[in-house]
Amino acid sequence: MRVTSSSFPNLLNYQLGQLATKQARLQVQAGTGQRFQTASEDPRAMRKVLDLQSEMKALTQYEKNISTLKDSLATTYASTHALKTVSDRANEITTAADGLDTPEELQTYGVEVNQLLERALQLGNTRHQTSYLFGGTKNTQQPFVATRDAEGKIISVVYNGSASVNDTEIDEGITIKTNIPGANTTGAGERGLFADNRPGVGADIFQHLLDLRDHLETGDKTAIRTTDLSNLLKDEENILFHFGNVGAIQSRLDITTSLANRRKASLEGLVSNEADADLAQTLVSLSEVQSAYTAALQTGGKILSQSLLDYLR
């Protein structure tokens, strides 16, 4: 077989190019700590890393959703607690009114109940950031609107919000409702905080406070004892139900956050296993390639510097 004079230089040049490429790749790995920079270097590993990173991004979004829900839920809890204070005081007045004798004393309590009514209306129209907390899906307008008499006293309260609330995704395929509709008179769906007429609930704190105030002003102790007391107890039980529900949701969100954090830590480890370079092994390989490159240069230079006279000696 005839070997041309250019065969060795071409082969040497090819081998040096291969060694230089490998050396450059190992230097990048040592400098960045990453085993590959492009998909062509390891398509399988790159695909797996991209899938893992996509899952991590989804978990990050779920964490943001949960953080937003927790913020809103904290405001809901504070408002519900304040409403319970209103309910507790109304029940105290209802109980105390039965032992009063004079109309003036009852009317004095009526003035206080009127202020409790105003406080409840204020809580019903609580805003969180840019939306009304108890408006359901209609959260861009005040959910509770009061009608007043010539003296400015509330004579009725109408709910203009929605009985439904939005779902929020907190994990893959898992959604949760954290908002509470201000009122629900449909008999189904999410339970209303201020009013809910389904059997076994019968809550309507605005109407019940209005009735109590009017009965106090007119001195109707019989209605206070037989009607108002039982009605306000229904409101209290409904508020306590929501207290427990808010606490359960907060606990669920905390658990979901903890699981997401653990999952993210696991995914980060899997990404590291696929993408990170073994620094010690990389440096050893780099040293070997550099030695091979230097040896190839020296050997090639020596061979190429020989002439025909070297063979004739």
DRENDO-1510 file (C-alpha; in Angstrom, 1 decimal, always signed):
<recs>
REC; n; res; u; v; w
REC; 1; MET; +0.0; +0.0; +0.0 .
REC; 2; ARG; +1.3; +3.4; -1.0 .
REC; 3; VAL; +1.4; +6.0; +1.7 .
REC; 4; THR; +1.7; +9.6; +0.5 .
REC; 5; SER; +4.0; +12.1; +2.1 .
REC; 6; SER; +1.0; +14.1; +3.4 .
REC; 7; SER; -0.6; +11.2; +5.2 .
REC; 8; PHE; +1.3; +11.6; +8.5 .
REC; 9; PRO; +0.9; +15.4; +8.7 .
REC; 10; ASN; -2.8; +15.1; +8.0 .
REC; 11; LEU; -3.2; +12.4; +10.7 .
REC; 12; LEU; -1.2; +14.3; +13.2 .
REC; 13; ASN; -3.2; +17.4; +12.5 .
REC; 14; TYR; -6.4; +15.5; +13.0 .
REC; 15; GLN; -5.2; +13.9; +16.3 .
REC; 16; LEU; -4.0; +17.2; +17.6 .
REC; 17; GLY; -7.4; +18.8; +16.8 .
REC; 18; GLN; -9.2; +16.0; +18.7 .
REC; 19; LEU; -7.0; +16.4; +21.7 .
REC; 20; ALA; -7.4; +20.2; +21.6 .
REC; 21; THR; -11.2; +19.9; +21.5 .
REC; 22; LYS; -11.2; +17.4; +24.4 .
REC; 23; GLN; -8.8; +19.6; +26.4 .
REC; 24; ALA; -11.0; +22.7; +25.8 .
REC; 25; ARG; -14.1; +20.8; +26.9 .
REC; 26; LEU; -12.5; +19.6; +30.1 .
REC; 27; GLN; -11.3; +23.1; +30.8 .
REC; 28; VAL; -14.8; +24.4; +30.5 .
REC; 29; GLN; -16.1; +21.6; +32.8 .
REC; 30; ALA; -13.5; +22.5; +35.4 .
REC; 31; GLY; -14.2; +26.2; +35.2 .
REC; 32; THR; -18.1; +26.0; +35.2 .
REC; 33; GLY; -18.6; +22.8; +37.1 .
REC; 34; GLN; -21.0; +21.6; +34.4 .
REC; 35; ARG; -20.5; +18.3; +32.6 .
REC; 36; PHE; -22.0; +19.6; +29.3 .
REC; 37; GLN; -22.9; +22.9; +27.8 .
REC; 38; THR; -25.0; +21.8; +24.8 .
REC; 39; ALA; -27.5; +19.0; +24.1 .
REC; 40; SER; -25.2; +17.4; +21.5 .
REC; 41; GLU; -22.6; +16.6; +24.2 .
REC; 42; ASP; -25.1; +14.3; +26.1 .
REC; 43; PRO; -28.6; +14.3; +24.6 .
REC; 44; ARG; -30.0; +11.9; +27.1 .
REC; 45; ALA; -28.7; +13.8; +30.2 .
REC; 46; MET; -29.8; +17.1; +28.7 .
REC; 47; ARG; -33.3; +15.9; +28.1 .
REC; 48; LYS; -33.6; +14.6; +31.7 .
REC; 49; VAL; -32.2; +17.8; +33.1 .
REC; 50; LEU; -34.8; +19.9; +31.1 .
REC; 51; ASP; -37.6; +17.7; +32.4 .
REC; 52; LEU; -36.4; +18.0; +36.0 .
REC; 53; GLN; -36.0; +21.8; +35.6 .
REC; 54; SER; -39.5; +22.0; +34.2 .
REC; 55; GLU; -40.9; +20.2; +37.2 .
REC; 56; MET; -39.0; +22.6; +39.5 .
REC; 57; LYS; -40.5; +25.6; +37.8 .
REC; 58; ALA; -43.9; +24.1; +38.3 .
REC; 59; LEU; -43.2; +23.6; +42.0 .
REC; 60; THR; -42.0; +27.2; +42.3 .
REC; 61; GLN; -45.2; +28.5; +40.8 .
REC; 62; TYR; -47.2; +26.3; +43.2 .
REC; 63; GLU; -45.2; +27.9; +46.1 .
REC; 64; LYS; -46.1; +31.3; +44.8 .
REC; 65; ASN; -49.8; +30.4; +44.6 .
REC; 66; ILE; -49.7; +29.1; +48.2 .
REC; 67; SER; -47.9; +32.2; +49.4 .
REC; 68; THR; -50.6; +34.4; +47.9 .
REC; 69; LEU; -53.3; +32.2; +49.4 .
REC; 70; LYS; -51.7; +32.3; +52.9 .
REC; 71; ASP; -51.6; +36.1; +52.7 .
REC; 72; SER; -55.3; +36.2; +51.8 .
REC; 73; LEU; -56.2; +33.6; +54.4 .
REC; 74; ALA; -54.5; +35.6; +57.1 .
REC; 75; THR; -56.7; +38.6; +56.3 .
REC; 76; THR; -59.8; +36.3; +56.3 .
REC; 77; TYR; -58.8; +34.9; +59.7 .
REC; 78; ALA; -58.5; +38.4; +61.2 .
REC; 79; SER; -61.8; +39.5; +59.7 .
REC; 80; THR; -63.6; +36.3; +60.9 .
REC; 81; HIS; -62.1; +36.8; +64.4 .
REC; 82; ALA; -63.4; +40.4; +64.5 .
REC; 83; LEU; -66.8; +39.2; +63.3 .
REC; 84; LYS; -66.9; +36.7; +66.2 .
REC; 85; THR; -66.2; +39.5; +68.6 .
REC; 86; VAL; -69.3; +41.3; +67.2 .
REC; 87; SER; -71.3; +38.1; +67.6 .
REC; 88; ASP; -70.1; +37.5; +71.1 .
REC; 89; ARG; -71.0; +41.0; +72.2 .
REC; 90; ALA; -74.5; +40.7; +70.6 .
REC; 91; ASN; -75.1; +37.5; +72.5 .
REC; 92; GLU; -74.0; +39.1; +75.7 .
REC; 93; ILE; -76.4; +42.0; +75.2 .
REC; 94; THR; -79.2; +39.5; +74.3 .
REC; 95; THR; -78.7; +37.6; +77.5 .
REC; 96; ALA; -78.3; +40.8; +79.6 .
REC; 97; ALA; -81.4; +42.4; +78.2 .
REC; 98; ASP; -83.7; +39.8; +79.7 .
REC; 99; GLY; -82.8; +41.1; +83.2 .
REC; 100; LEU; -83.4; +44.8; +82.4 .
REC; 101; ASP; -86.5; +46.6; +83.5 .
REC; 102; THR; -86.6; +50.0; +82.0 .
REC; 103; PRO; -87.1; +50.9; +78.3 .
REC; 104; GLU; -84.2; +53.4; +78.6 .
REC; 105; GLU; -81.8; +50.6; +79.5 .
REC; 106; LEU; -82.9; +48.5; +76.6 .
REC; 107; GLN; -82.6; +51.5; +74.2 .
REC; 108; THR; -79.0; +52.1; +75.4 .
REC; 109; TYR; -78.2; +48.5; +74.4 .
REC; 110; GLY; -80.0; +49.2; +71.1 .
REC; 111; VAL; -77.5; +52.0; +70.4 .
REC; 112; GLU; -74.6; +49.7; +71.0 .
REC; 113; VAL; -76.1; +47.0; +68.7 .
REC; 114; ASN; -76.5; +49.6; +66.0 .
REC; 115; GLN; -72.7; +50.2; +66.2 .
REC; 116; LEU; -72.1; +46.4; +66.1 .
REC; 117; LEU; -74.2; +46.4; +62.9 .
REC; 118; GLU; -72.0; +49.1; +61.4 .
REC; 119; ARG; -68.9; +47.2; +62.4 .
REC; 120; ALA; -70.3; +44.0; +60.8 .
REC; 121; LEU; -70.9; +45.9; +57.6 .
REC; 122; GLN; -67.4; +47.2; +57.6 .
REC; 123; LEU; -66.0; +43.7; +58.0 .
REC; 124; GLY; -68.2; +42.4; +55.2 .
REC; 125; ASN; -66.6; +44.9; +52.8 .
REC; 126; THR; -63.1; +44.1; +53.8 .
REC; 127; ARG; -60.6; +44.6; +51.0 .
REC; 128; HIS; -57.5; +42.5; +50.4 .
REC; 129; GLN; -55.1; +44.2; +48.0 .
REC; 130; THR; -57.3; +45.2; +45.1 .
REC; 131; SER; -60.3; +42.9; +45.7 .
REC; 132; TYR; -63.1; +42.6; +48.2 .
REC; 133; LEU; -62.4; +39.5; +50.4 .
REC; 134; PHE; -66.0; +38.3; +50.8 .
REC; 135; GLY; -67.4; +39.1; +47.3 .
REC; 136; GLY; -66.8; +35.6; +45.9 .
REC; 137; THR; -66.0; +35.7; +42.2 .
REC; 138; LYS; -67.5; +39.3; +42.0 .
REC; 139; ASN; -64.8; +40.8; +44.0 .
REC; 140; THR; -64.3; +44.2; +42.3 .
REC; 141; GLN; -67.3; +45.8; +43.9 .
REC; 142; GLN; -68.6; +46.1; +47.5 .
REC; 143; PRO; -70.4; +42.9; +48.3 .
REC; 144; PHE; -72.7; +44.3; +51.0 .
REC; 145; VAL; -74.7; +47.5; +50.4 .
REC; 146; ALA; -76.8; +49.0; +53.2 .
REC; 147; THR; -80.0; +51.0; +52.9 .
REC; 148; ARG; -80.4; +53.7; +55.5 .
REC; 149; ASP; -83.2; +55.8; +56.9 .
REC; 150; ALA; -83.4; +59.6; +57.2 .
REC; 151; GLU; -81.3; +59.4; +60.4 .
REC; 152; GLY; -78.6; +57.4; +58.7 .
REC; 153; LYS; -79.4; +54.1; +60.5 .
REC; 154; ILE; -79.1; +50.9; +58.6 .
REC; 155; ILE; -82.5; +49.4; +57.8 .
REC; 156; SER; -81.4; +46.6; +55.4 .
REC; 157; VAL; -78.3; +45.0; +53.9 .
REC; 158; VAL; -78.2; +43.4; +50.5 .
REC; 159; TYR; -75.5; +41.1; +49.2 .
REC; 160; ASN; -74.3; +41.9; +45.7 .
REC; 161; GLY; -71.4; +39.4; +45.6 .
REC; 162; SER; -71.3; +35.8; +44.3 .
REC; 163; ALA; -72.0; +32.6; +46.1 .
REC; 164; SER; -69.1; +30.9; +44.3 .
REC; 165; VAL; -65.3; +31.3; +44.8 .
REC; 166; ASN; -62.3; +30.6; +42.6 .
REC; 167; ASP; -60.1; +27.5; +42.8 .
REC; 168; THR; -56.4; +27.8; +42.9 .
REC; 169; GLU; -53.9; +25.1; +42.0 .
REC; 170; ILE; -51.5; +24.2; +44.7 .
REC; 171; ASP; -50.1; +21.0; +43.2 .
REC; 172; GLU; -50.4; +19.0; +40.0 .
REC; 173; GLY; -54.1; +18.3; +39.6 .
REC; 174; ILE; -54.9; +19.6; +43.1 .
REC; 175; THR; -56.9; +22.8; +43.6 .
REC; 176; ILE; -58.2; +24.5; +46.7 .
REC; 177; LYS; -60.8; +27.1; +47.7 .
REC; 178; THR; -59.6; +29.5; +50.4 .
REC; 179; ASN; -62.0; +32.5; +49.9 .
REC; 180; ILE; -65.3; +32.6; +51.7 .
REC; 181; PRO; -68.4; +34.0; +50.0 .
REC; 182; GLY; -70.0; +36.7; +52.1 .
REC; 183; ALA; -73.4; +35.1; +51.7 .
REC; 184; ASN; -74.9; +32.0; +50.1 .
REC; 185; THR; -78.7; +31.6; +49.8 .
REC; 186; THR; -78.6; +28.9; +47.1 .
REC; 187; GLY; -78.6; +26.0; +49.5 .
REC; 188; ALA; -75.5; +24.5; +48.0 .
REC; 189; GLY; -71.8; +25.2; +47.4 .
REC; 190; GLU; -69.5; +27.1; +49.7 .
REC; 191; ARG; -71.0; +28.1; +53.0 .
REC; 192; GLY; -71.5; +31.9; +53.5 .
REC; 193; LEU; -69.9; +33.7; +56.4 .
REC; 194; PHE; -72.5; +36.4; +57.1 .
REC; 195; ALA; -75.5; +34.6; +55.8 .
REC; 196; ASP; -76.4; +31.1; +54.8 .
REC; 197; ASN; -80.0; +29.8; +54.7 .
REC; 198; ARG; -79.4; +26.1; +54.1 .
REC; 199; PRO; -81.1; +23.7; +56.7 .
REC; 200; GLY; -79.1; +23.4; +59.9 .
REC; 201; VAL; -77.3; +26.7; +59.4 .
REC; 202; GLY; -79.9; +29.6; +59.2 .
REC; 203; ALA; -77.3; +32.3; +59.6 .
REC; 204; ASP; -78.0; +36.0; +58.7 .
REC; 205; ILE; -76.0; +38.2; +61.1 .
REC; 206; PHE; -77.1; +41.5; +59.5 .
REC; 207; GLN; -80.8; +40.7; +59.7 .
REC; 208; HIS; -80.5; +39.2; +63.2 .
REC; 209; LEU; -78.6; +42.3; +64.4 .
REC; 210; LEU; -81.3; +44.5; +62.9 .
REC; 211; ASP; -84.0; +42.5; +64.6 .
REC; 212; LEU; -82.2; +42.7; +67.9 .
REC; 213; ARG; -81.7; +46.5; +67.6 .
REC; 214; ASP; -85.4; +47.1; +66.8 .
REC; 215; HIS; -86.6; +44.8; +69.6 .
REC; 216; LEU; -84.3; +46.6; +72.1 .
REC; 217; GLU; -85.6; +50.0; +70.9 .
REC; 218; THR; -89.2; +48.9; +71.2 .
REC; 219; GLY; -88.6; +47.1; +74.5 .
REC; 220; ASP; -89.8; +43.7; +73.2 .
REC; 221; LYS; -88.1; +41.5; +75.7 .
REC; 222; THR; -90.2; +38.5; +74.6 .
REC; 223; ALA; -88.9; +38.6; +71.1 .
REC; 224; ILE; -85.4; +39.1; +72.4 .
REC; 225; ARG; -85.6; +36.0; +74.6 .
REC; 226; THR; -87.5; +33.7; +72.2 .
REC; 227; THR; -86.2; +34.7; +68.8 .
REC; 228; ASP; -83.1; +36.9; +68.8 .
REC; 229; LEU; -81.1; +34.7; +71.2 .
REC; 230; SER; -81.6; +31.5; +69.1 .
REC; 231; ASN; -80.9; +33.4; +65.8 .
REC; 232; LEU; -77.6; +34.9; +67.1 .
REC; 233; LEU; -76.5; +31.5; +68.3 .
REC; 234; LYS; -76.9; +30.3; +64.7 .
REC; 235; ASP; -74.7; +33.1; +63.6 .
REC; 236; GLU; -72.1; +32.2; +66.2 .
REC; 237; GLU; -72.1; +28.5; +65.2 .
REC; 238; ASN; -71.6; +29.5; +61.5 .
REC; 239; ILE; -68.7; +31.8; +62.4 .
REC; 240; LEU; -67.1; +29.0; +64.5 .
REC; 241; PHE; -67.5; +26.7; +61.5 .
REC; 242; HIS; -65.5; +29.1; +59.3 .
REC; 243; PHE; -62.9; +29.5; +62.1 .
REC; 244; GLY; -62.2; +25.8; +62.0 .
REC; 245; ASN; -62.3; +25.6; +58.2 .
REC; 246; VAL; -59.7; +28.5; +57.9 .
REC; 247; GLY; -57.4; +26.7; +60.4 .
REC; 248; ALA; -57.7; +23.4; +58.5 .
REC; 249; ILE; -56.9; +25.2; +55.2 .
REC; 250; GLN; -53.9; +26.9; +56.7 .
REC; 251; SER; -52.6; +23.6; +58.0 .
REC; 252; ARG; -53.1; +22.0; +54.6 .
REC; 253; LEU; -51.2; +24.8; +52.9 .
REC; 254; ASP; -48.3; +24.5; +55.3 .
REC; 255; ILE; -48.0; +20.7; +54.7 .
REC; 256; THR; -48.2; +21.3; +50.9 .
REC; 257; THR; -45.4; +23.9; +51.1 .
REC; 258; SER; -43.2; +21.5; +53.2 .
REC; 259; LEU; -43.7; +18.7; +50.7 .
REC; 260; ALA; -42.9; +21.0; +47.8 .
REC; 261; ASN; -39.7; +22.2; +49.4 .
REC; 262; ARG; -38.6; +18.6; +50.0 .
REC; 263; ARG; -39.5; +17.7; +46.4 .
REC; 264; LYS; -37.5; +20.7; +45.1 .
REC; 265; ALA; -34.4; +19.7; +47.1 .
REC; 266; SER; -34.7; +16.2; +45.7 .
REC; 267; LEU; -35.0; +17.5; +42.1 .
REC; 268; GLU; -32.0; +19.8; +42.6 .
REC; 269; GLY; -30.0; +16.7; +43.7 .
REC; 270; LEU; -31.1; +14.8; +40.6 .
REC; 271; VAL; -30.2; +17.7; +38.3 .
REC; 272; SER; -26.8; +17.9; +40.0 .
REC; 273; ASN; -26.2; +14.2; +39.4 .
REC; 274; GLU; -26.9; +14.6; +35.7 .
REC; 275; ALA; -25.3; +18.0; +35.0 .
REC; 276; ASP; -22.5; +18.6; +37.5 .
REC; 277; ALA; -19.0; +17.5; +36.6 .
REC; 278; ASP; -16.9; +15.4; +39.0 .
REC; 279; LEU; -14.1; +18.0; +39.6 .
REC; 280; ALA; -11.5; +15.6; +40.8 .
REC; 281; GLN; -12.0; +13.2; +37.8 .
REC; 282; THR; -12.2; +16.2; +35.4 .
REC; 283; LEU; -8.9; +17.5; +36.6 .
REC; 284; VAL; -7.3; +14.1; +36.2 .
REC; 285; SER; -8.6; +13.7; +32.7 .
REC; 286; LEU; -7.5; +17.2; +31.8 .
REC; 287; SER; -4.0; +16.5; +33.0 .
REC; 288; GLU; -3.9; +13.3; +30.9 .
REC; 289; VAL; -5.2; +15.0; +27.8 .
REC; 290; GLN; -2.7; +17.9; +28.2 .
REC; 291; SER; +0.1; +15.3; +28.6 .
REC; 292; ALA; -1.1; +13.5; +25.5 .
REC; 293; TYR; -1.3; +16.7; +23.5 .
REC; 294; THR; +2.2; +17.7; +24.5 .
REC; 295; ALA; +3.6; +14.3; +23.7 .
REC; 296; ALA; +1.9; +14.3; +20.3 .
REC; 297; LEU; +3.4; +17.7; +19.5 .
REC; 298; GLN; +6.9; +16.6; +20.5 .
REC; 299; THR; +6.6; +13.2; +18.6 .
REC; 300; GLY; +5.1; +14.8; +15.5 .
REC; 301; GLY; +7.8; +17.6; +15.5 .
REC; 302; LYS; +10.5; +15.0; +15.8 .
REC; 303; ILE; +9.2; +12.9; +12.9 .
REC; 304; LEU; +8.5; +15.8; +10.6 .
REC; 305; SER; +12.0; +17.2; +11.1 .
REC; 306; GLN; +13.7; +14.0; +9.8 .
REC; 307; SER; +15.0; +14.0; +6.2 .
REC; 308; LEU; +16.2; +11.3; +3.7 .
REC; 309; LEU; +19.8; +11.8; +5.0 .
REC; 310; ASP; +18.6; +10.5; +8.5 .
REC; 311; TYR; +17.8; +7.2; +6.9 .
REC; 312; LEU; +21.1; +6.9; +4.9 .
REC; 313; ARG; +23.3; +7.3; +7.9 .
</recs>
